[in-house]
């Protein structure tokens, strides 16, 4: 490159400036310092001849506005970037050095943001400052009419695939909705779908005080838990009426019985049968521990294994005493192994009686009951246990 060549280029720049000066006032609202732009064009031309420029210039066509850098220029028109090649890895990318090959799960994105923590800490961020606006919106419009469709937003990570944070008291961190499309039945899809090897949904406890005892405003139809961490023992609650703290129902917890499962009434123990042992009348002052796990026939043989499944906490039972001995006696039935008598379950007042009583009985962890017999000296009776349901 010679000085003579440089002078020619500068002269050409001055000629271009003179040609566009007359249009400056009419196009003032779109003016972005044409002198600066032309000087950039001139510098690019010089760089092309001298190989002294290391970056390609930003180009805009068809009147589109492109804003490059952080100068005082304004880009007021929409800018479209067309990528025609079907096999292109990505359309528009902003990435740090050392991007390398994209993971297979990324696919071929139209827009790629890449961060390693050196210069950038977020790949893509959407910032919204208006009321009810949206920071980032993912929309999938594919629908073939059979209910199938694409995915609006997909989050994948070794720790947290998608995280939502609400900073207002009445905000929503993550919201899932399924509006009904025109021409379809008024049956919505799934608002939020969860699946995972360790659970589909987890409520993260952050307050060991039960929700009904908190001085906090809650909305109706809210689920909450109590505890101080994922390994802490807690309860699951449902708010059926909003307020401070609102009105709640406990759904599950270590001290709740669980859901009731009604079954066909089935015999699980008869002291008159030969099995299971021990059998025979139960004397006053004695106790007997029996299993209610299996359904049995009249002879004591098992006909239904695990009629009451493992993990059941209680049973709905019908207790029958028959062939009573003595003028007064009673049975008290506790969880298996509990020998502390708290109250009677069924009583008799004369010999030879047959009496039944429907009760709910708590089990131990091995599905057993302990039956204690009390009354006047010499009192005794046979007893039968039939099961009509269990809690699990």
Buried (B, 14 or more C-beta within 10 A) or exposed (E): EEEEEEEEBEEEBEEEBEEBEEEEEEEEEEBBEBEEBBBBBBBBBBBEEEEEBEEEBEEEEEEEBEBEEEEEBEBEEEEEEEEEEEEEBBBEBEBEEEEEEBEEEEEEBEEBBBBEEEEBEEBEEEEEEEEEEEEEEEEEEEEEEEEEEEEEEEEEEEEEEEEEEEEEEEEEEEEEEEEEEEEEEEEEBEEEEEEEEEEEEEBEBEBEEBBBEBEEEBEEEBEBBBBEEEEEEBBBBBBEEBEEBBEBEBBBBEEEBBEEBEBEEBBBBBBBBEEBEEBEBBBBEEBBBBBBBBBBBEEBEBEBEEBBEEEBBBBBBBBBBBBBBBEBBBBBBBBBEBEEEEEBBBBBEEBEBEBEBEEEBBBBEEBBBBBBBBBEEEBBBBBBBBBBBBBB
